[in-house]
Amino acid sequence: MLSQTELEALFDTLARDQVVNLGIGDPAHRGWFRAQVVSHDAGRGELRLTCFMDRPTDRPLEPGERVVVAATHIDEGMRAAPMDVEFCGAGVRPEVHLRIAGTWQSEDERRHQARVTVQITASRARRWSAGAWREIQADVIDLSSRGVGLVVAQPVQVGDRLSLSVPLSDGEADLRVTIELRHVRADAKTGTWRAGGLFKALAPPDHERVVRFVFGELRSRQRL
């Protein structure tokens, strides 16, 4: 059992309305949800979250199930703690009640920048060149919380800025993003360019949408 001091130190990392990552399943093939802190009680070792379950393949959490809550600590980077499920409500935004089962441990932040392979043709793609936006053809082939991988039909270079409208299969309007290319490679066999870039000034709601889409796609493919 954790001491009261340990419990209070653990919960100091968490604040009401904070968004955290909730991991379920086998550690080697863990699926991640986004969740928002509702409340916590250090004295009783309890944490309540609203969990974002927005895919048909997402299953409710089961009482007694061991999960992991990961949060960013201001001084110590990503930290994760094991917790046991005591209750899970119904619907796409269920409230989940958890009880602490161990202390915070360092967590690999790269795990929470998961990347998913996709095949999405941008509904509109443009490249900034000679003081103007110029139309190009681009397919998104992978997506993460930080950026995208692309196949581009026209020549591009490292440092180019691209504006993309991406139709994600989440029932919302096309995601509109600007990226800066960090790597480019010509594919002689296809006459296209493979490129990857980072998002520029992505608005918080769009960042949250990208993360939920990526986590949702990975969960669907793992059939949790």
Secondary structure, DSSP 8 states (H G I E B T S, - for coil): ---HHHHHHHHTT--TT-EEEEEES-GGG-EEEEEEEEEEETTTTEEEEEE---STT-----TT-EEEEEEEETTTEEEEEEEEEEEE-SSSS-EEEEEE-S--EE--GGGGG-EEEEEEE-SEEEEEETTEEEEE-EEEEEEESSEEEEEESS---TT-EEEEEE--SSSS--EEEEEEEEEEEEETTTTEEEEEEEESS--HHHHHHHHHHHHHHHHHHHT-
